């Protein structure tokens, strides 16, 4: 059933703006030679299969809808904790998190925006799976903190409930002042980034909270997810969102 209350209408419009769905036909004029996944169509945007030249999010409609559903679930079920994304690009998913909370007048949860804001890290010898990872060479993935903060401002969503964690995950996440997490959205692509996010954040995820993995289609990311789950005995069902993303709900 379609819902037509003010909050849902606002959040639907916010999704369309963040994903640039309303104006997507104009993006074809903004080709960037460094964008190896340039293909702005409604189909690719639905499943997050292109790197948008203008849009503030590349996760696509399916994964944005999943994030929306997870947020609704933790609010309905009174699951304690903040929302965090590790690896935010231009900030779109975090902007949507803040828009969701603000639209419902929820003031006791923060949105944590964790990123190096310098692109992805070079391969770390401690993580051999990342040896041939090319992500650190991709300038397209480098977005400054100032640009992300400015994107929040464009939607009137930058306030004291938005907290930035700047730096490599191995340096920022262990001491991040986050007590409880209701939603942890991981978008780090690499084995190292995925492992460091899980190792430092999963123990803080409340029972009933959600872990969302944006890049499960990347072999290194998938391997880190399964190794971490095996190490601590997580057997919660992994559910598919689209070709790239998966999620599960923490049950114990």
N, C-alpha and C positions, 0 to 999 in steps of 0.2 A: 504494500500500500504506500502510495506517495504521501509524504508528510509535507505540510505547507505552513508550519509555524515559522516565526521569524528567525529563530536560531538555525533551523535546517536550511532555510532559504539563503541565509547569510553564508553558511558553511559550504553550500553547493556553489555559490558564486565565488567564494574564496578558492575553492579547488580549481574552478575554471580559470581564475586569474593566475594562480600559482603555476598551473600547467600550461598556461597560454592557449587554452583550447579555443577561446573566443576569437582569437586573431591568428590562429596557427597558419593560415594560408600566406600570411605576410612573412613568416620566418624563412621561407625559401629564398628570400632576397638577402639573407644575412649569412651567407656561407663563409665559414672560417677554415682555412687550409689545415689548421691544427685539430679540427674536429673530425675524427676518423669515423664517427657514427652520425653524420649529418643526413637526416631523412625525416623532416618534419611533416608527418601526416597524422590524421586522427587515429589511424590504426596503430602506428608505432607509438604514439603518445598514450594510447589506451594501456599498452603493456610495458611502457618504459623502455622501448627498444631503440630510442634515438637519444643523442645528446643535444638538447635544445640550444639554439643560439641565443634566445632571449629569456625563455621561461625560467622561473626561480626554482623549479624542481625538475629532476629528470626521472623520478621514481614511477611516473605514469599513473593513470587513473586507478588501475586495479590495486596497486600498493597503497595509494592514497586512501582509497575506500577501506582497505584493510586497517590502516592506521585509525581511521574514523571509528570503525566498528570496535576495535580494541579499546579505544578511549571511552566510548559509550559503555562498554562492558565493565571496565574497572570503576567507573563512576556509579553505575547502577548497582554494582555488587559491593560498593564501599571498600575497594581494595586500596590500602594506604600506599602513598609514595608519589614521587615526582616522575616526570617524563624526561628521558634523555635520548639524544641521538649522537652516535659516534661516527663522524664522517658526514658532514652536512652540506658540502658543496656551496650552493648559493643560499642555503638556509630554508628552502621551501617546506620541507616536512616539519621542521621546528616552528616555522611561522604558522603552519596549520595547527600544530599542537597548541600554541599560544592563543590562536584565534578560537579554537574550540573551548578552552578554559575561560577565556574572556567572555565569549558569547553566553555562557551559562553562569557567569558571575562567580566562578570558582577562584578563590583567592589563596587557598592553603596548599597549592601545588606549584612547584617551579618547573620551568623548562630549561634543561641543561643542554647547551650547544657546544659539543666537544669536537675540536678539529685542530690540526696544526695551523690551518689557514695559510699553509705554504705548499699544499699538494700532499701527495703520499710519500712515505719515507722510502729511502733506498733499501734494497734487501739487507737484512740483518743476518750475519753468519750464524747466529743462534737459531735461525729458522730456515733450514736448508730448502724447505718447500718453496720459499720465495726467491730462490737464487736467480731465476730468469725473469722475475717480475718486471714488467716495463712501466708500471704505473707512475713511478717517480719521474719519468722523463716527459710526462704529458702535461704541458703547460695549461691545457684547457681545464684541467682539474684543480688548478691553483686559484683559490678565491680568498681574498684578504678578509680579516675580521671586520675591517671598516666597511667593506662592501656588503657583507652579510648583515651587519648592524643597520646599514642604510636600507637594506631590503625590508627589515622589520619595520623601520620607520615609515616606509611607503604605505604600509597597511595599518599604521597607527598601533603597532603591537610591540613596540620596544618599551619595556618598563622594568621595574625592579624584580619582577618574577621571571625574567629572562637572564640566565647566568651563562657566561661564556667561559669555557675551559680551553685556553690556547696552549698548544704544545703537542708533542708526541704522546700517544696514549700511555706508553710505558712510564712517562714522567708525570702526567697529570691525573690519571685515573686512580692510582693507589691512594692518593691523599685527598681526592675530591671530597668536599664536605657534604656528601649526600648520604642521608641516613637510610631512607627507604625509597625503592623504585617501584612504580606500578607498570611502567612501560620502558623497556630498553630496546631501542631500534639501532641495530648495528649495520653500518654501511661503509666498511673499511676495505673491502675487496681482498686484501692480502691475508695470509695465514697469521702473520704477526699481529696485525691490527685486530683481527677477529679474536684471536686467542687472548690478547691483552684486555680487550673489552669484556669478554666473558669472564676471565679470571678475576677481574677487579669489580665487575658490576653484578654478576649473577648472584653472589651471596647476599646482595642487598635487595634483590627483587623479592617483593612480597609474594607469599603463596596466593595464587589467583592472578598474579601479574603476568605480563606477556613479554616474550623475547621475540623480536622480529629480525630476521636475517635478510637483508636486501640483496646480497650477492651470492646466494647459495649456488648459483650456476657456475661460479668461479671455483675451479677444483681446489685451490688452496684454501679458500674460505670454507668450503664444504668439509674439507679434511679437518680443519681446526675445530669446526662445530662438533663433528662426531668424536674427535679425540677428547675434547673437553667433556662432552656428555658421558663418554665411556669412563673417563677418569673419576668422575664424581657420582656415577650411577644414575644419570638422568634417563628416564624411560618414557617421558611424556611424548605423546604423538606429535610428530612434525607434520604440519599441514601446509599444503601448497597454496600460494597466492596467485602466482602467474609463472611464466617461464623462468624468472629470476628469483623471486622472493618466496620465503617460507616463514612460518612462525610456530610457536608452541606456547601453551599456557602452563605456568609452573604450578604443580599440584602438591609438592611437599618440599 
